[in-house]
Amino acid sequence: MKVTVVGAGAVGASCAEYIAIKNFASEVVILDIKEGYAEGKAMDLMQCASLNGFDTKITGSTNDYSKTANSDICVITSGIPRKPGMTREELIGINAGIVKMVSSSLVEHSPNTIIIVVSNPMDTMTYLVHKTTGLPKHRIIGMGGALDSARFKYRLAEALEAPISDVDGMVIGGHSDTGMVPLISHATRNSIKVSEFLSEERLNQVAEDTKVGGATLTKLLGTSAWYAPGAAVSGLVQAIACDQKKIYPCSTLLEGEYGLSDLCIGVPVVLGRNGIEKIVDVSLSDAEKEHMKASAEGVKKTNGLLEL
């Protein structure tokens, strides 16, 4: 199993680290445009191998896509990260050009690959990969919902004063501060609905804190977060590589599902060896349906800024 990560910055390096530590991939290739940067990150990570007990081979390359040939899964993290005060949508001008070039180069050398998109605005970048590569929809996946759901569960556990292993919850919709739809109606603590433990007011606060999870970290750190995004990517990669049939919310091209078409947005999917193996239809409350509709309108508005 060969995995390529494009972009050796904090997010890309975290992806490579978590994938390697889980020890299911034979090789991870890190690629970056900055001379020597990916090679340095790869060497640093390989020097962790004996300490962390993994045998995954990690190699780095400066902009040589031939090194990525025959990758089973490719992860695109490249592009400029958010700065304090920036929205994900404001990154579109620069990142669209980068993602278009990267995805085309990856498919040229790995025509059978599955692509996971991390670059922001993530739903629009996932849609761009669909429009420019010609890959089938089940092999193009946007990461955002997996990360947003992890942040939702963190906030739920905090509010419940419970161990996070007791908590389950999911975020669908667009990967943006206004587009996320935390599914309060489906969230549980050890199979008991969280509404049994928390007031409506507290649950609304959990939802709002989840939506601005990325912006909160950007304000604190001065740039985008990287540990949780890297862990989210590694979970998706492992689910595919090991054919786990796990359900994650991921950005995928919809063709009538959830009443939406011609956009990529976060919905629950089953991930296995073929990528997205099934889109899962879950019942939504009336409020969640309205939020999902508004989220889709926001994603389509951002998609309209693309030069296809």
Buried (B, 14 or more C-beta within 10 A) or exposed (E): BBBBBBBBBBBBBBBBBBBBBBEBBEBBBBBBBEEEBBBBBBEEBBEBBEEEEBEBBBBBBBEEBEBBBEBBBBBBBBBBBBEEEBBBBBBBEEBBEBBBEBBBBBBEBBEEBBBBBBBBBBBBBBBBBBBBBEBEBBBBBBBBBBBBBBBBBBBBBEBBEBEEEBBBBBBBBBBBBBBBBBBBBBBBBEEEEBBEBBEEEBBEBBBBBBBBBBBBBBEEBEBBBBEBBBBBBBBBBBBBBBEBEBBBBBBBBBEEBBEBEEBBBBBBBBBBBEBBBEBEEBEBEEEBBEBBBBBBEBBBEBBEEBEE
